[in-house]
Amino acid sequence: MRTGSDYLTSLKDARRVYVDGQAVDDVAHHPAFAPIARTIAELFDTAADPESAMITPDPDTGRDVNRLFTTPRSREELTEFREAVSTWARHTHGWVGRSPDHVGAFLAAFAAHPEAFAAGDHDFAANVANYRKRVADENLYVSYAIIPPQVSRATTAHDWDGEFIQVGVTEERQDGIVVRGAQMLATGGAVADEILVSCIKPLSPEDTDFAVSFAVPVAADGLKLYCRRPYAPAASSHYDYPLTTRFDETDALLVFDDVFIPWDRVFVYRDVAGLRRQFFDTGAHVLGNWQAQIRFSIKLQFIAGLARKVAAVNGVDKFPGVMEKLGELASLVSLVESAVLAAEYTAAPDEQGMWQPGARALYGAMGLQSELYPRVLAILRELVGGGVLQVPASVADLTNPDTRADIDRYVHSPGTPAEERIKLFKLAWDAVGSEFAGRHHQYELFYSGAPFVVKGYAFRNYGFDQPVADVDDFLAGYDLTTP
């Protein structure tokens, strides 16, 4: 299996990544991307360690591969999948939302359902299966961009001013297709190996040019990545910004200037219905989002631990009001943890033998994610109060002999010296108040789309038939003449 150093070496290629109007020569060593690249490298090293229990024989090739890139085909394998996701998520404490296992889960489900890619005018079943094998065999980091640019949210691509604003097919060749336009939001794309490009937003029958799904190397000729402002370069130190300096994933807009895509990398072609099949008929949406909820639950656990420690350092953890806040926080975090396990408990094999987590529990948790996360942050904000504002500007105030004495005297807590208290509260600030924290707040709010979209998943997958039948049976048990 590829190691972290192998991964970092592979990033030195012809990719065109732009930040502040400048092209980045080497993302592995650029201040904006080196921190997250090192973190991803650590994940690959973890997976390659036999002690991690993340190595498994690939059922198609027999080679040792990352378990997260294989299809769970038994209840035991589904449990092992959760444990492997948790291993990576605990390494990042849930702060890396698009680690390689996210899209890896989608691809594993795609490959388990080749029929979904052969139902249109073209048969791409073999392409999907072969690509999944390649990702597993080479231990690749695949990100994705599956949302159109926000040119207009009231119409779809065919109705926009200007040709090919959303990425679409401009030419069909004997050996492949040529695509032009843009797509977002490639989180981690700048440091990924490849990107899955598709569209999860419903399209109209007039949008066939944009109804495509394909995989493209980040270094493909004609592909450019425009990244949002990175936060890591402005972080003064690990001590001052412990999360920003490790886990700042870069979100990117992809721009395709007539990029050639060979046929063997195409999964959906001019097929509006095929876009939906790939996500929902394969179980990819369920498995990929279960991975995300596992990651989310571990992130919430980390925030809960941070809140509990802050309360203890402040000496208020025995106050009834504080215990109430911590109890509410524990309840919220437990809801997501329980939903993850309930989805596993209610899992069942589909017609192709892939074990799918229970959609009712999964989408129930997802439907509340945009409300749970702000409330969790609000509780932590209440507990830290002004403590996150009264901290020294940087670690320099602790290393300068002229200022250290004052810091030690006035910024400590009983049993907790200034250096440790400041360290804790700077971590809290990086979780709730820094630019990194603001980005994560927005990310978790809209992780699965607008609230009506996410709650729509919950509505459609809850299974209202039995509860409604119970109500009907009860109503039928009495009438106007019932004494």
Buried (B, 14 or more C-beta within 10 A) or exposed (E): BBBBEBBBEBBEEEBBBBBEEEEBEEBBEBEBBBBBBBBBBBBBBBBBBEEBEBBBEBEBEEEBBBBBBBBBBEBEBBBBBBBBBBBBBBBBBBBBBBBBBBBBBBBBBBBBBBBBBBBBEBEBBEBBBBBBBBBBBBBBBBBBBBBBBEBEEEEBBBEBEEEBBBBBBBEEEEEBBBBBBBBBBBBBBBBBBBBBBBBBBEBBEEBBBBBBBBBBBBBBEBBBBBBBEBBBBBBEEBBBBBBBBBBBBBBBBBBBEEBBBBBBBBBBBBBBEBBBBBBBBBBBBBBBBBBBBBBBBBBBBBBBEBBBBBBBBBEBBEEEEBEEBBEBBBEBBBBBBBBBBBBBEBBEBBEBEBBBBBBBBBBBBBBBBBEBBEEBBBBBBEBBEEBBEEBBEBBEBBEEEEBBEEBEEEBBBEEBEBBEBBBBBBBBBBBBBBBBBEBBBEBBBBBBBEBEBBBBBBEEBBEEEEEEEEEEEEEEEEEEEEE
